[in-house]
């Protein structure tokens, strides 16, 4: 519990800086309004006005907190204004994409560790795929799939998978190659097949690597889904919420959606972490 | 079949191609190991003792000469699962219990389930680990882990046991105890054992035949048949005149083979 004081101190410093920032950034509008009305602005007026504007450049923390509360608890969860509703849309695509990406990453990693040809032919493409900005690819995928009649969950999940397969691939290649030569020799003395070596030695040894990758992968998957919700005028999901917020200058809405996304990512990574701890403990590897 | 040696090497050569040029690891190895013998390979590092053991196990492929194991090529013998191999480190899977680790070769070799459990119990008692089957490797001491790895090598029906410095990483007290147990085990199971070590007392205490090797290139300098009784070797046999004489011969052999150069 020694850590509580430093954590709170840092948190307080962030909130304080944030308030200072919103006063500084929102002051211009307050002064403009006052000048137009031919009035002068006192300090207390400045403070209260910059923290309660309808469309601030940088909303104050309590405004974002209010927006979050409104979005999460102030609506029916089926409402188009509910962050729970939009969060669920994003979460479902994230989870599907994460499952697809993880599956693809593991399958490719198994192939790469067993075939030199695959190692040489697949790995460079996998790396190249990640050097292309996702923002450039996402609209094309959405548009192409929409023209084929595929809309909704799947295109978003594919983009999420596109981002999340890579950490899993890299981690699993490393993990599947983790057994040392002695352990491989041991199985050779049993005349074990490649399949048995995979299931009895390589897979279990790779678990710590897999979980490290899954944590990166699940966060990447969420980012991919949100990016996929931005183009082509999606109307549902946290990405769409971000976009409509920026169209209409609803900065509070943007920040609320951002915080929802961040919290979602933290929860997902946390869940993976819990599963990791339980699994590795049961395997005697923690 | 009884007359034919279990392991027979004729003019065995092995050269590794490395980036620094070829390394002559084994040169003209000629050796016969009879059924039921306990043969130690002793020599300084680089003398090829481990390499030769790995050749017998078909983990290395000789570049010249012939090597027969159980009347087959070493590769076929490996595929027939003719030997159990004990490495320097126990190498138990941390995610398996001790029983699970011992069961590993049985699962791979397709032994029936009921038989697996029986065999695990039998070999665990053979290495004095009854009741430890449900423990995980990290709950055991280094010596107990190495015993479990020996049990793993004994679990299936291989009549050859190859051991590569199995007690090298253990302290001397544990090592003495395990040596004594290994002899009892050998007597009970009638296996043919190939044992790599760089400890002279260990080699003399355990073996019926001591193969003294010398480095650069790795070759056999001398094969010493032990005059010590085959069975009933208590630990204090090491203070006997006979024992010291054999140890002296091994040391002389190592010196003549330039083991103490540098």
Interface residues (C-beta under 8 A of the other chain):
Chain A: X182 X183 X185 X186 X187 X188 X189 X190 X191 X192 X196 X200 X201 X204 X207 X283 X284 X285
Chain B: X57 X59 X78 X79 X81 X83 X84 X85 X87 X88 X89 X91 X93 X94 X95 X104 X105 X107 X108 X109 X136 X137 X138
